[in-house]
């Protein structure tokens, strides 16, 4: 039973909450005028998010998190693109920082954490991707498959 | 992958939205399947075949590319 009266408001409310925390941080570190601008931008994003989740089509379904298999595939591809763009941006910014003799530890940290997260994801989802016989074929498995026929031997016939 | 989803759907006078609702997927997914831009997963392929009461081999032909 869905106890929420307006589930579509949940994500925009979270955006406003997190954005307000960010705006307060801006106010503390910079000026309260900057914080106000930040809060206005956050409100626009939250309103935009609300309308996007109400739209029909793939984008609305993905933001609503009510997806079918093809939309989940689309979402994964979009996430991968976002990850690639972020990594590339981190690299470019780090290059600029290095060339201007500035500290680039932030970009280094983002890139390093991202790379480790990717590896951890491979381990987690690889280990969990078990066949019906319960044999794990994740990358942490010590088994190596050199021949395709070896896979057929360990997996039960369908 | 070539498939007969559109043909069977039209025989039953179903809209893409109707079929999507019956199968529990989005209309865009039905459109993508019919046009050959998306190959459904095995469970979905079997659901489609079961819905139209035909064997899955009748509904989908993996050896042929869809002509969109």
Backbone of each chain as ProteinMPNN parsed JSONL, in Angstrom:
{"seq_chain_A": "XXXXXXXXXXXXXXXXXXXXXXXXXXXXXXXXXXXXXXXXXXXXXXXXXXXXXXXXXXXXXXXXXXXXXXXXXXXXXXXXXXXXXXXXXXXXXXXXXXXXXXXXXXXXXXXXXXXXXXXXXXXXXXXXXXXXXXXXXXXXXXXXXXXXXXXXXXXXXX", "coords_chain_A": {"N_chain_A": [[0.854, -1.197, 0.0], [0.605, 2.158, -0.899], [1.628, 4.608, 1.068], [2.077, 7.219, 0.664], [0.731, 10.326, -0.165], [1.28, 12.047, -2.252], [3.385, 10.971, -4.196], [4.948, 11.909, -6.284], [5.963, 14.26, -5.384], [8.027, 13.673, -3.769], [10.727, 13.329, -4.739], [11.317, 15.981, -5.84], [11.036, 17.391, -3.417], [13.152, 16.344, -1.976], [15.221, 17.31, -3.534], [14.952, 20.039, -3.051], [15.468, 20.115, -0.323], [18.123, 19.103, -0.104], [19.334, 20.929, -1.767], [18.884, 23.284, -0.375], [20.478, 22.91, 1.841], [22.904, 23.011, 0.551], [22.769, 25.661, -0.331], [22.86, 27.038, 2.086], [25.443, 26.392, 2.833], [26.774, 27.76, 0.835], [26.071, 30.337, 1.578], [27.37, 30.56, 4.011], [30.037, 30.227, 3.284], [30.39, 32.042, 1.24], [28.538, 34.647, 0.07], [25.333, 35.766, 1.336], [23.68, 36.603, -0.616], [24.583, 35.197, -2.813], [23.831, 32.729, -1.85], [21.06, 32.954, -1.937], [20.659, 33.129, -4.696], [21.548, 30.611, -5.381], [19.606, 29.069, -4.085], [17.328, 29.786, -5.519], [17.932, 28.744, -8.022], [17.946, 26.052, -7.335], [15.253, 25.716, -6.701], [14.079, 26.082, -9.205], [15.128, 23.826, -10.464], [13.905, 21.814, -8.936], [11.19, 22.242, -9.509], [11.247, 21.817, -12.261], [11.992, 19.118, -12.203], [9.71, 18.025, -11.071], [7.815, 18.422, -13.094], [8.963, 16.952, -15.146], [8.818, 14.315, -14.193], [6.146, 13.949, -14.452], [5.671, 13.738, -17.069], [4.796, 11.967, -20.057], [6.27, 9.148, -21.696], [9.685, 8.01, -22.255], [11.603, 9.492, -20.751], [10.158, 10.678, -18.631], [9.239, 8.332, -17.368], [11.661, 7.173, -16.563], [12.698, 9.067, -14.788], [10.692, 8.957, -12.97], [11.152, 6.529, -11.976], [9.743, 4.311, -12.73], [10.106, 1.955, -14.592], [10.319, -0.026, -17.608], [11.979, -2.933, -19.039], [13.41, -2.033, -21.312], [13.573, 0.707, -20.905], [15.1, 0.733, -18.585], [17.456, -0.127, -19.647], [18.03, 2.029, -21.336], [18.368, 3.996, -19.391], [20.647, 3.02, -18.097], [22.54, 3.27, -20.135], [22.537, 6.03, -20.438], [23.485, 6.758, -17.935], [26.037, 5.715, -18.085], [27.109, 7.325, -20.088], [27.037, 9.793, -18.761], [28.869, 9.246, -16.747], [31.236, 8.899, -18.231], [31.517, 11.459, -19.339], [31.853, 12.962, -17.012], [34.247, 11.916, -15.989], [35.965, 12.638, -18.075], [35.772, 15.392, -17.907], [36.824, 15.84, -15.345], [39.446, 15.068, -15.861], [40.258, 16.964, -17.76], [40.017, 19.324, -16.274], [41.855, 18.771, -14.271], [44.176, 18.72, -15.813], [44.318, 21.402, -16.585], [44.632, 22.572, -14.071], [47.088, 21.479, -13.28], [48.737, 22.504, -15.272], [48.592, 25.163, -14.653], [49.94, 25.259, -12.35], [48.507, 24.673, -10.032], [46.672, 23.209, -7.282], [45.36, 19.973, -7.689], [43.925, 18.086, -6.315], [41.274, 17.625, -5.822], [40.05, 16.887, -8.278], [41.569, 14.663, -8.773], [40.818, 13.051, -6.646], [38.098, 12.64, -7.209], [38.224, 11.309, -9.677], [39.727, 9.049, -8.921], [38.141, 7.835, -6.925], [35.894, 7.335, -8.446], [36.92, 5.481, -10.309], [37.646, 3.354, -8.607], [35.135, 2.765, -7.601], [33.878, 1.808, -9.866], [35.288, -0.568, -10.246], [34.61, -1.9, -7.887], [31.89, -2.142, -8.322], [31.908, -3.943, -10.463], [32.835, -6.193, -9.137], [30.843, -6.635, -7.21], [28.431, -6.898, -8.75], [29.241, -8.794, -10.503], [29.848, -10.995, -8.889], [27.341, -11.45, -7.843], [25.981, -12.297, -10.015], [24.961, -15.109, -10.529], [24.796, -18.435, -11.9], [22.148, -20.923, -12.419], [23.014, -23.157, -11.115], [24.349, -22.205, -9.045], [26.958, -21.541, -9.295], [29.432, -19.229, -9.038], [30.402, -16.755, -11.306], [31.746, -14.451, -11.155], [34.18, -11.76, -11.334], [35.899, -12.127, -9.265], [36.135, -14.748, -9.019], [38.193, -17.627, -8.951], [38.205, -19.308, -10.996], [38.981, -19.816, -14.352], [37.98, -19.387, -17.65], [38.923, -20.851, -20.434], [38.028, -22.055, -22.619], [35.112, -22.173, -24.536], [33.527, -24.433, -24.379], [33.956, -25.357, -21.887], [32.375, -23.783, -20.27], [29.848, -24.726, -20.87], [29.973, -27.175, -19.679], [29.912, -26.721, -16.924], [27.582, -25.366, -16.514], [24.136, -25.989, -16.056], [22.08, -27.746, -18.411], [19.712, -25.965, -20.408]], "CA_chain_A": [[0.0, 0.0, 0.0], [1.396, 3.367, -0.978], [1.132, 5.493, 2.112], [2.345, 8.592, 0.294], [-0.367, 10.906, -0.916], [1.805, 12.672, -3.46], [4.744, 10.427, -4.362], [5.726, 12.702, -7.232], [6.581, 15.383, -4.691], [9.115, 13.211, -2.915], [12.029, 13.657, -5.302], [11.535, 17.431, -5.802], [11.233, 17.816, -2.025], [14.53, 15.974, -1.628], [16.087, 18.263, -4.245], [14.888, 21.321, -2.329], [16.127, 19.939, 0.975], [19.574, 19.017, -0.31], [19.751, 22.203, -2.344], [18.89, 24.302, 0.677], [21.709, 22.666, 2.614], [23.996, 23.553, -0.269], [22.648, 27.126, -0.333], [23.356, 27.499, 3.392], [26.906, 26.291, 2.765], [27.211, 28.888, -0.005], [25.913, 31.528, 2.388], [28.41, 30.579, 5.044], [31.359, 30.357, 2.67], [30.449, 33.183, 0.32], [27.613, 35.685, 0.541], [23.951, 35.301, 1.393], [23.1, 36.888, -1.94], [24.918, 34.001, -3.603], [23.003, 31.64, -1.325], [19.716, 33.16, -2.464], [20.697, 32.735, -6.115], [21.651, 29.15, -5.379], [18.306, 28.512, -3.691], [16.394, 30.002, -6.64], [18.279, 27.741, -9.038], [17.475, 24.758, -6.82], [13.789, 25.673, -6.824], [13.784, 25.846, -10.623], [15.433, 22.411, -10.738], [12.875, 20.987, -8.3], [9.951, 22.383, -10.295], [11.495, 21.099, -13.512], [11.963, 17.692, -11.896], [8.309, 17.652, -10.847], [7.118, 18.339, -14.376], [9.544, 15.859, -15.925], [8.292, 13.04, -13.714], [4.751, 13.843, -14.854], [5.554, 13.626, -18.518], [4.718, 10.625, -20.624], [7.469, 8.855, -22.467], [10.799, 7.349, -21.568], [12.274, 10.35, -19.774], [9.309, 10.748, -17.45], [9.237, 7.033, -16.701], [12.966, 6.952, -15.931], [12.796, 9.943, -13.615], [9.703, 8.468, -11.997], [11.637, 5.219, -11.553], [8.766, 3.263, -13.068], [10.656, 1.648, -15.912], [10.319, -1.398, -18.082], [13.339, -3.388, -19.283], [14.084, -1.212, -22.309], [13.865, 1.998, -20.285], [16.233, 0.525, -17.672], [18.616, -0.185, -20.532], [18.288, 3.417, -21.736], [18.884, 4.688, -18.209], [22.025, 2.567, -17.875], [23.391, 3.867, -21.161], [22.655, 7.448, -20.109], [24.368, 6.84, -16.759], [27.409, 5.471, -18.543], [27.539, 8.535, -20.786], [27.298, 10.807, -17.742], [30.114, 8.881, -16.07], [32.347, 9.177, -19.145], [31.659, 12.913, -19.433], [32.403, 13.462, -15.741], [35.658, 11.532, -15.938], [36.694, 13.465, -19.036], [35.821, 16.75, -17.356], [37.809, 15.809, -14.252], [40.77, 14.987, -16.449], [40.555, 18.255, -18.379], [40.222, 20.305, -15.204], [43.131, 18.439, -13.632], [45.225, 19.178, -16.736], [44.407, 22.864, -16.473], [45.184, 22.878, -12.739], [48.516, 21.133, -13.288], [49.444, 23.45, -16.148], [48.646, 26.482, -14.001], [50.654, 25.06, -11.093], [47.542, 24.682, -8.935], [46.396, 21.916, -6.669], [44.285, 19.275, -8.407], [43.597, 16.895, -5.547], [39.826, 17.352, -5.898], [39.775, 16.113, -9.486], [42.237, 13.373, -8.583], [39.977, 12.255, -5.737], [36.868, 12.242, -7.909], [38.569, 10.285, -10.658], [40.17, 7.824, -8.252], [36.977, 7.209, -6.289], [35.064, 6.807, -9.53], [37.53, 4.27, -10.84], [37.505, 2.286, -7.608], [33.701, 2.415, -7.533], [33.579, 0.973, -11.031], [35.832, -1.895, -9.979], [33.776, -2.504, -6.838], [30.635, -2.524, -8.979], [32.15, -5.177, -11.224], [32.936, -7.294, -8.179], [29.527, -6.873, -6.586], [27.431, -7.391, -9.697], [29.765, -10.013, -11.095], [29.691, -12.079, -7.924], [25.924, -11.734, -7.647], [25.419, -12.818, -11.255], [25.231, -16.541, -10.447], [23.934, -19.264, -12.734], [21.173, -21.655, -11.63], [23.689, -24.157, -10.292], [24.963, -21.515, -7.927], [28.384, -21.322, -9.517], [29.692, -17.815, -9.259], [31.345, -16.496, -12.385], [32.187, -13.076, -11.038], [35.593, -11.597, -11.643], [36.688, -12.57, -8.12], [36.259, -16.2, -9.06], [39.517, -18.06, -9.374], [38.069, -20.124, -12.191], [39.157, -19.12, -15.622], [37.373, -20.148, -18.74], [39.709, -20.665, -21.641], [37.342, -22.693, -23.73], [33.671, -21.989, -24.389], [32.893, -25.7, -24.029], [34.073, -25.537, -20.429], [31.219, -23.131, -19.663], [28.702, -25.615, -21.038], [30.087, -28.306, -18.77], [29.571, -26.375, -15.545], [26.241, -24.836, -16.41], [23.13, -27.016, -16.362], [21.424, -27.528, -19.707], [18.445, -25.234, -20.264]], "C_chain_A": [[0.892, 1.25, 0.0], [0.849, 4.359, 0.024], [1.334, 6.951, 1.755], [1.198, 9.11, -0.548], [0.124, 11.46, -2.244], [3.246, 12.19, -3.68], [5.594, 11.233, -5.32], [6.413, 13.874, -6.567], [7.83, 14.978, -3.923], [10.478, 13.637, -3.451], [12.267, 15.175, -5.354], [11.748, 17.957, -4.389], [12.656, 17.497, -1.571], [15.516, 16.927, -2.294], [16.122, 19.59, -3.499], [15.638, 21.221, -1.006], [17.65, 19.938, 0.827], [20.105, 20.335, -0.86], [19.803, 23.318, -1.317], [20.122, 24.153, 1.569], [22.899, 23.238, 1.858], [23.971, 25.075, -0.25], [23.154, 27.706, 0.983], [24.884, 27.463, 3.411], [27.479, 27.436, 1.925], [27.144, 30.173, 0.802], [27.005, 31.671, 3.431], [29.773, 30.86, 4.424], [31.504, 31.57, 1.765], [29.548, 34.297, 0.843], [26.191, 35.122, 0.547], [23.186, 35.647, 0.117], [23.368, 35.692, -2.865], [24.053, 32.813, -3.161], [21.584, 31.745, -1.856], [19.641, 32.742, -3.931], [20.729, 31.216, -6.223], [20.298, 28.511, -5.059], [17.288, 28.667, -4.818], [16.659, 28.975, -7.738], [17.766, 26.366, -8.612], [15.965, 24.627, -6.979], [13.377, 25.432, -8.275], [14.017, 24.377, -10.976], [14.351, 21.505, -10.163], [11.567, 21.046, -9.073], [10.087, 21.646, -11.625], [11.416, 19.603, -13.327], [10.531, 17.214, -11.745], [7.579, 17.491, -12.177], [7.666, 17.204, -15.238], [8.954, 14.519, -15.501], [6.829, 12.845, -14.093], [4.573, 13.634, -16.342], [5.466, 12.165, -18.954], [6.004, 10.379, -21.412], [8.577, 8.311, -21.588], [11.401, 8.213, -20.466], [11.455, 10.45, -18.497], [9.318, 9.465, -16.662], [10.551, 6.794, -15.961], [13.117, 7.829, -14.704], [11.797, 9.534, -12.536], [10.144, 7.152, -11.385], [10.569, 4.134, -11.704], [9.107, 2.827, -14.486], [10.397, 0.2, -16.3], [11.747, -1.751, -18.478], [14.079, -2.504, -20.277], [14.459, 0.139, -21.715], [15.005, 1.88, -19.284], [17.524, 0.464, -18.476], [19.02, 1.221, -20.973], [18.917, 4.188, -20.584], [20.331, 4.299, -17.936], [22.979, 3.188, -18.888], [23.603, 5.348, -20.878], [23.586, 7.646, -18.915], [25.821, 6.646, -17.173], [27.956, 6.691, -19.267], [27.889, 9.63, -19.786], [28.615, 10.526, -17.03], [31.327, 9.22, -16.941], [32.602, 10.678, -19.23], [32.291, 13.471, -18.157], [33.876, 13.136, -15.618], [36.493, 12.407, -16.869], [36.847, 14.887, -18.512], [36.835, 16.844, -16.222], [39.223, 15.831, -14.811], [41.188, 16.335, -17.038], [40.86, 19.308, -17.313], [41.546, 20.04, -14.498], [44.295, 18.898, -14.505], [45.452, 20.683, -16.601], [45.044, 23.254, -15.145], [46.686, 22.601, -12.707], [49.296, 22.156, -14.1], [49.558, 24.83, -15.522], [49.243, 26.383, -12.605], [49.725, 25.175, -9.876], [47.33, 23.268, -8.408], [45.208, 21.241, -7.375], [43.794, 18.046, -7.643], [42.106, 16.559, -5.624], [39.491, 16.483, -7.115], [40.401, 14.729, -9.38], [41.378, 12.462, -7.719], [38.729, 11.761, -6.451], [37.167, 11.117, -8.894], [38.948, 8.971, -10.001], [38.99, 7.093, -7.619], [36.054, 6.613, -7.345], [35.616, 5.514, -10.088], [37.407, 3.101, -9.889], [36.051, 1.826, -7.518], [33.314, 1.512, -8.69], [34.06, -0.448, -10.789], [34.986, -2.623, -8.927], [32.441, -2.965, -7.421], [30.785, -3.804, -9.78], [32.175, -6.376, -10.284], [31.562, -7.651, -7.636], [28.58, -7.515, -7.575], [27.917, -8.64, -10.415], [29.57, -11.188, -10.174], [28.24, -12.441, -7.772], [25.303, -12.361, -8.864], [25.696, -14.307, -11.332], [24.299, -17.29, -11.38], [23.039, -20.106, -11.833], [21.811, -22.719, -10.753], [24.394, -23.518, -9.119], [26.437, -21.277, -8.099], [28.615, -19.864, -9.834], [30.707, -17.644, -10.377], [31.77, -15.045, -12.362], [33.682, -12.975, -11.241], [36.471, -11.988, -10.47], [36.841, -14.083, -8.1], [37.641, -16.581, -9.548], [39.436, -18.925, -10.614], [38.299, -19.275, -13.416], [38.606, -20.004, -16.72], [38.169, -19.863, -19.998], [38.987, -21.17, -22.874], [35.848, -22.554, -23.512], [32.992, -23.272, -23.961], [32.979, -25.954, -22.539], [32.88, -24.904, -19.724], [30.014, -24.048, -19.744], [28.757, -26.757, -20.048], [29.635, -27.938, -17.367], [28.168, -25.841, -15.403], [25.224, -25.922, -16.756], [22.478, -26.718, -17.692], [20.092, -26.833, -19.486], [17.285, -26.067, -20.786]], "O_chain_A": [[1.815, 1.368, 0.807], [-0.251, 4.887, -0.142], [0.83, 7.835, 2.448], [0.744, 8.465, -1.493], [-0.567, 11.343, -3.256], [4.202, 12.909, -3.389], [6.819, 11.253, -5.2], [7.356, 14.432, -7.127], [8.599, 15.83, -3.479], [11.284, 14.225, -2.73], [13.338, 15.622, -4.943], [12.551, 18.867, -4.181], [13.284, 18.287, -0.867], [16.523, 17.306, -1.697], [17.183, 20.192, -3.333], [16.359, 22.142, -0.622], [18.364, 20.66, 1.524], [21.179, 20.798, -0.475], [20.666, 24.194, -1.382], [20.725, 25.139, 1.992], [23.784, 23.864, 2.442], [25.02, 25.714, -0.164], [23.804, 28.751, 0.992], [25.536, 28.37, 3.93], [28.52, 28.005, 2.253], [28.047, 31.006, 0.726], [27.496, 32.768, 3.694], [30.566, 31.631, 4.965], [32.61, 32.066, 1.55], [29.773, 34.826, 1.931], [25.886, 34.143, -0.135], [22.159, 35.038, -0.181], [22.485, 35.246, -3.598], [23.609, 32.008, -3.979], [20.969, 30.731, -2.189], [18.688, 32.088, -4.355], [20.033, 30.619, -7.044], [19.901, 27.531, -5.689], [16.474, 27.771, -5.044], [15.728, 28.408, -8.31], [17.223, 25.614, -9.422], [15.458, 23.566, -7.344], [12.445, 24.674, -8.546], [13.222, 23.761, -11.687], [13.926, 20.547, -10.809], [10.909, 20.025, -9.272], [9.172, 20.947, -12.06], [10.858, 18.89, -14.161], [10.17, 16.139, -12.224], [6.818, 16.542, -12.365], [6.916, 16.567, -15.978], [8.627, 13.684, -16.345], [6.321, 11.724, -14.066], [3.467, 13.384, -16.82], [5.994, 11.265, -18.302], [6.728, 11.317, -21.745], [8.438, 8.169, -20.373], [11.677, 7.722, -19.371], [11.997, 10.321, -17.4], [9.396, 9.484, -15.433], [10.548, 6.268, -14.848], [13.619, 7.371, -13.678], [12.029, 9.74, -11.345], [9.577, 6.706, -10.388], [10.501, 3.183, -10.926], [8.486, 3.267, -15.453], [10.271, -0.679, -15.448], [12.65, -0.941, -18.271], [15.27, -2.249, -20.098], [15.54, 0.66, -21.988], [15.797, 2.811, -19.137], [18.563, 0.95, -18.031], [20.202, 1.562, -20.982], [19.875, 4.937, -20.773], [21.149, 5.149, -17.585], [24.092, 3.584, -18.542], [24.705, 5.868, -21.052], [24.378, 8.588, -18.887], [26.719, 7.325, -16.675], [29.119, 7.056, -19.091], [28.902, 10.314, -19.931], [29.384, 11.443, -16.743], [32.319, 9.761, -16.452], [33.75, 11.123, -19.197], [33.156, 14.344, -18.215], [34.67, 13.976, -15.193], [37.58, 12.858, -16.51], [37.902, 15.506, -18.65], [37.607, 17.799, -16.143], [40.093, 16.531, -14.293], [42.315, 16.79, -16.844], [41.817, 20.074, -17.425], [42.275, 20.975, -14.165], [45.29, 19.409, -13.992], [46.581, 21.168, -16.516], [45.888, 24.149, -15.09], [47.46, 23.395, -12.172], [50.362, 22.618, -13.691], [50.49, 25.58, -15.812], [49.085, 27.283, -11.78], [50.109, 25.703, -8.833], [47.752, 22.281, -9.011], [44.182, 21.875, -7.622], [43.31, 17.085, -8.242], [41.708, 15.399, -5.513], [38.765, 15.494, -7.015], [39.828, 13.743, -9.844], [41.222, 11.275, -8.002], [38.346, 10.599, -6.313], [36.462, 10.109, -8.942], [38.543, 7.902, -10.459], [38.856, 5.878, -7.761], [35.504, 5.527, -7.164], [34.873, 4.559, -10.315], [37.1, 1.983, -10.305], [35.778, 0.634, -7.374], [32.531, 0.576, -8.531], [33.354, -1.414, -11.08], [34.689, -3.809, -9.066], [31.926, -4.027, -7.07], [29.893, -4.652, -9.777], [31.618, -7.432, -10.585], [31.172, -8.818, -7.607], [27.989, -8.556, -7.288], [27.114, -9.449, -10.882], [29.17, -12.265, -10.615], [27.915, -13.614, -7.59], [24.205, -12.91, -8.777], [26.557, -14.74, -12.098], [23.171, -16.865, -11.63], [23.149, -20.022, -10.61], [21.221, -23.14, -9.759], [24.977, -24.214, -8.287], [27.111, -20.856, -7.159], [28.055, -19.33, -10.792], [31.745, -18.305, -10.393], [32.111, -14.467, -13.393], [34.374, -13.99, -11.313], [37.676, -12.168, -10.646], [37.574, -14.635, -7.28], [38.195, -15.943, -10.443], [40.457, -19.246, -11.222], [37.846, -18.132, -13.487], [38.762, -21.224, -16.698], [38.098, -18.769, -20.558], [39.281, -20.779, -24.004], [35.363, -22.794, -22.406], [31.985, -23.227, -23.255], [32.162, -26.69, -21.986], [32.419, -25.413, -18.703], [29.239, -24.142, -18.792], [27.719, -27.261, -19.618], [29.031, -28.764, -16.683], [27.607, -25.852, -14.307], [25.455, -26.701, -17.681], [22.337, -25.554, -18.066], [19.416, -27.083, -18.488], [16.139, -25.62, -20.749]]}, "seq_chain_B": "XXXXXXXXXXXXXXXXXXXXXXXXXXXXXXXXXXXXXXXXXXXXXXXXXXXXXXXXXXXXXXXXXXXX", "coords_chain_B": {"N_chain_B": [[15.945, -7.702, -34.799], [13.709, -9.656, -36.55], [10.197, -9.579, -36.228], [6.779, -10.519, -35.533], [5.035, -8.965, -34.178], [3.586, -6.611, -34.662], [1.849, -7.394, -36.686], [0.298, -9.436, -35.478], [-0.816, -7.963, -33.445], [-2.426, -6.161, -34.829], [-4.22, -7.879, -35.96], [-5.776, -8.485, -33.825], [-6.963, -6.124, -33.396], [-5.816, -4.299, -31.621], [-4.492, -1.439, -29.997], [-1.218, 0.082, -29.818], [-0.847, 1.098, -27.303], [-2.749, -0.34, -25.846], [-1.735, -2.95, -26.04], [0.698, -2.569, -24.789], [-0.101, -2.0, -22.192], [-1.31, -4.411, -21.496], [0.88, -6.1, -21.497], [2.479, -4.977, -19.628], [4.455, -3.118, -20.16], [5.975, -0.109, -21.545], [4.427, 2.066, -23.991], [6.256, 3.055, -25.78], [8.154, 1.061, -25.773], [6.829, -1.055, -27.016], [6.547, 0.092, -29.531], [9.246, 0.276, -30.221], [9.927, -2.436, -30.276], [8.28, -3.437, -32.333], [9.263, -2.027, -34.511], [11.709, -3.1, -34.716], [13.865, -1.995, -33.458], [14.459, -2.643, -30.913], [15.268, -5.53, -29.169], [13.392, -7.744, -27.355], [13.789, -9.012, -23.993], [14.256, -12.457, -22.991], [12.215, -13.37, -21.135], [10.225, -11.395, -21.637], [9.769, -11.755, -24.354], [8.684, -14.319, -24.335], [6.394, -13.751, -22.887], [5.038, -12.113, -24.652], [4.59, -13.868, -26.782], [3.013, -15.752, -25.49], [0.827, -14.207, -24.885], [-0.284, -13.734, -27.377], [-0.798, -16.279, -27.977], [0.833, -17.978, -29.484], [3.687, -19.888, -30.636], [6.96, -18.917, -29.487], [8.866, -18.937, -31.455], [7.41, -18.435, -33.691], [6.704, -15.859, -33.361], [9.078, -14.393, -33.137], [12.029, -14.002, -35.054], [15.214, -14.637, -34.914], [17.125, -14.893, -36.848], [16.763, -13.194, -38.903], [17.092, -9.802, -39.907], [15.231, -6.985, -38.85], [13.123, -5.097, -40.992], [12.834, -1.814, -41.053]], "CA_chain_B": [[15.358, -9.014, -34.934], [12.397, -9.564, -37.191], [9.132, -10.127, -35.402], [5.428, -10.399, -36.083], [4.205, -8.365, -33.129], [2.632, -5.641, -35.247], [0.819, -8.115, -37.448], [-0.62, -10.104, -34.551], [-1.562, -6.916, -32.709], [-3.47, -5.6, -35.695], [-5.271, -8.894, -36.144], [-6.666, -8.419, -32.657], [-7.468, -4.747, -33.286], [-5.29, -3.666, -30.414], [-3.566, -0.333, -30.184], [0.075, -0.148, -29.157], [-1.032, 1.392, -25.88], [-3.464, -1.47, -25.246], [-0.813, -4.074, -25.918], [1.69, -2.215, -23.776], [-0.716, -2.142, -20.861], [-1.518, -5.837, -21.234], [2.167, -6.749, -21.268], [3.175, -4.332, -18.517], [5.593, -2.314, -20.626], [5.561, 1.196, -22.057], [4.058, 2.094, -25.404], [7.492, 3.26, -26.538], [8.819, -0.235, -25.91], [6.104, -1.783, -28.062], [6.935, 0.721, -30.792], [10.629, -0.115, -30.499], [9.949, -3.867, -30.632], [7.654, -3.611, -33.651], [10.124, -1.469, -35.551], [12.96, -3.844, -34.732], [14.956, -1.247, -32.827], [14.742, -3.226, -29.61], [14.979, -6.96, -29.045], [12.97, -7.961, -25.968], [14.438, -10.074, -23.226], [13.591, -13.755, -23.138], [10.919, -13.385, -20.436], [9.239, -10.557, -22.319], [9.448, -12.419, -25.618], [7.756, -15.419, -24.031], [5.094, -13.158, -22.475], [4.366, -11.647, -25.874], [4.127, -15.049, -27.514], [1.915, -16.352, -24.728], [-0.325, -13.301, -25.009], [-0.916, -13.96, -28.677], [-1.07, -17.724, -28.058], [1.626, -18.582, -30.556], [5.043, -20.205, -30.169], [7.861, -17.772, -29.54], [9.568, -18.966, -32.749], [6.507, -17.842, -34.688], [6.648, -14.417, -33.126], [10.398, -13.761, -33.308], [12.974, -14.725, -35.9], [16.508, -13.997, -34.687], [18.041, -15.037, -37.979], [16.517, -12.146, -39.884], [17.093, -8.44, -39.421], [13.959, -6.326, -39.103], [13.112, -4.03, -41.999], [12.063, -0.739, -40.401]], "C_chain_B": [[13.95, -8.876, -35.505], [11.355, -10.188, -36.278], [7.777, -9.816, -36.023], [4.479, -9.708, -35.104], [3.147, -7.444, -33.725], [1.489, -6.368, -35.951], [-0.209, -8.764, -36.517], [-1.439, -9.078, -33.777], [-2.709, -6.38, -33.561], [-4.597, -6.605, -35.934], [-6.263, -8.85, -35.0], [-7.233, -7.019, -32.451], [-7.046, -4.08, -31.979], [-4.408, -2.48, -30.801], [-2.244, -0.685, -29.496], [-0.035, 0.109, -27.656], [-1.738, 0.242, -25.167], [-2.515, -2.633, -25.014], [0.221, -3.805, -24.839], [1.131, -2.416, -22.373], [-0.902, -3.616, -20.516], [-0.209, -6.552, -20.89], [2.954, -6.125, -20.112], [4.432, -3.598, -18.929], [5.07, -0.989, -21.157], [5.196, 1.098, -23.537], [5.297, 2.257, -26.276], [8.248, 1.944, -26.743], [8.136, -1.083, -26.971], [6.483, -1.228, -29.432], [8.332, 0.268, -31.197], [10.73, -1.586, -30.901], [9.4, -4.057, -32.044], [8.544, -3.092, -34.774], [11.478, -2.169, -35.606], [14.131, -3.129, -34.076], [15.337, -1.828, -31.473], [14.352, -4.701, -29.621], [14.6, -7.247, -27.597], [13.779, -9.058, -25.308], [13.647, -11.367, -23.408], [12.262, -13.808, -22.392], [9.847, -12.563, -21.155], [8.825, -11.186, -23.646], [8.454, -13.554, -25.384], [6.395, -14.884, -23.601], [4.309, -12.709, -23.692], [3.792, -12.836, -26.632], [2.935, -15.7, -26.805], [0.658, -15.514, -24.854], [-1.071, -13.544, -26.316], [-1.165, -15.446, -28.947], [-0.415, -18.356, -29.268], [2.983, -18.952, -29.984], [5.951, -19.0, -30.349], [8.623, -17.744, -30.867], [8.712, -18.378, -33.862], [6.554, -16.318, -34.58], [7.981, -13.745, -33.461], [11.301, -14.638, -34.151], [14.341, -14.077, -35.751], [17.455, -14.074, -35.864], [17.862, -13.942, -39.01], [16.554, -10.786, -39.217], [15.763, -7.794, -39.781], [14.134, -5.25, -40.164], [12.227, -2.923, -41.452], [11.556, 0.299, -41.391]], "O_chain_B": [[13.127, -8.101, -35.019], [11.608, -11.206, -35.635], [7.651, -8.972, -36.91], [3.261, -9.857, -35.202], [1.976, -7.488, -33.348], [0.321, -5.999, -35.823], [-1.416, -8.659, -36.732], [-2.615, -9.301, -33.489], [-3.819, -6.175, -33.071], [-5.761, -6.236, -36.089], [-7.446, -9.142, -35.179], [-7.903, -6.756, -31.453], [-7.831, -3.391, -31.329], [-3.682, -2.518, -31.795], [-2.168, -1.623, -28.702], [0.598, -0.569, -26.847], [-1.389, -0.114, -24.042], [-2.49, -3.227, -23.936], [0.577, -4.697, -24.069], [1.809, -2.937, -21.487], [-0.677, -4.024, -19.376], [-0.195, -7.49, -20.093], [3.965, -6.672, -19.672], [5.37, -3.468, -18.142], [3.859, -0.772, -21.212], [5.604, 0.17, -24.235], [5.389, 1.683, -27.361], [8.901, 1.747, -27.767], [8.81, -1.761, -27.746], [6.712, -1.984, -30.376], [8.578, -0.078, -32.353], [11.529, -1.941, -31.768], [9.998, -4.764, -32.856], [8.569, -3.663, -35.865], [12.304, -1.853, -36.462], [15.264, -3.608, -34.133], [16.412, -1.539, -30.947], [13.249, -5.066, -30.029], [15.407, -7.016, -26.697], [14.369, -9.912, -25.969], [12.524, -11.364, -23.911], [11.265, -14.25, -22.963], [8.698, -12.991, -21.264], [7.65, -11.148, -24.012], [7.501, -13.724, -26.146], [5.363, -15.482, -23.907], [3.094, -12.889, -23.772], [2.642, -12.807, -27.07], [1.978, -16.139, -27.444], [-0.449, -16.048, -24.922], [-2.301, -13.559, -26.362], [-1.674, -15.821, -30.004], [-1.019, -19.158, -29.98], [3.397, -18.4, -28.965], [5.747, -18.173, -31.237], [8.986, -16.673, -31.354], [9.235, -17.881, -34.86], [6.457, -15.599, -35.575], [7.999, -12.643, -34.01], [11.338, -15.858, -33.988], [14.61, -13.063, -36.396], [18.48, -13.394, -35.882], [18.703, -13.771, -39.892], [16.097, -10.635, -38.084], [15.228, -8.016, -40.866], [15.164, -4.579, -40.223], [11.006, -3.072, -41.393], [10.895, 1.259, -40.995]]}, "name": "protein", "num_of_chains": 2, "seq": "XXXXXXXXXXXXXXXXXXXXXXXXXXXXXXXXXXXXXXXXXXXXXXXXXXXXXXXXXXXXXXXXXXXXXXXXXXXXXXXXXXXXXXXXXXXXXXXXXXXXXXXXXXXXXXXXXXXXXXXXXXXXXXXXXXXXXXXXXXXXXXXXXXXXXXXXXXXXXXXXXXXXXXXXXXXXXXXXXXXXXXXXXXXXXXXXXXXXXXXXXXXXXXXXXXXXXXXXXXXXXXXXXX"}
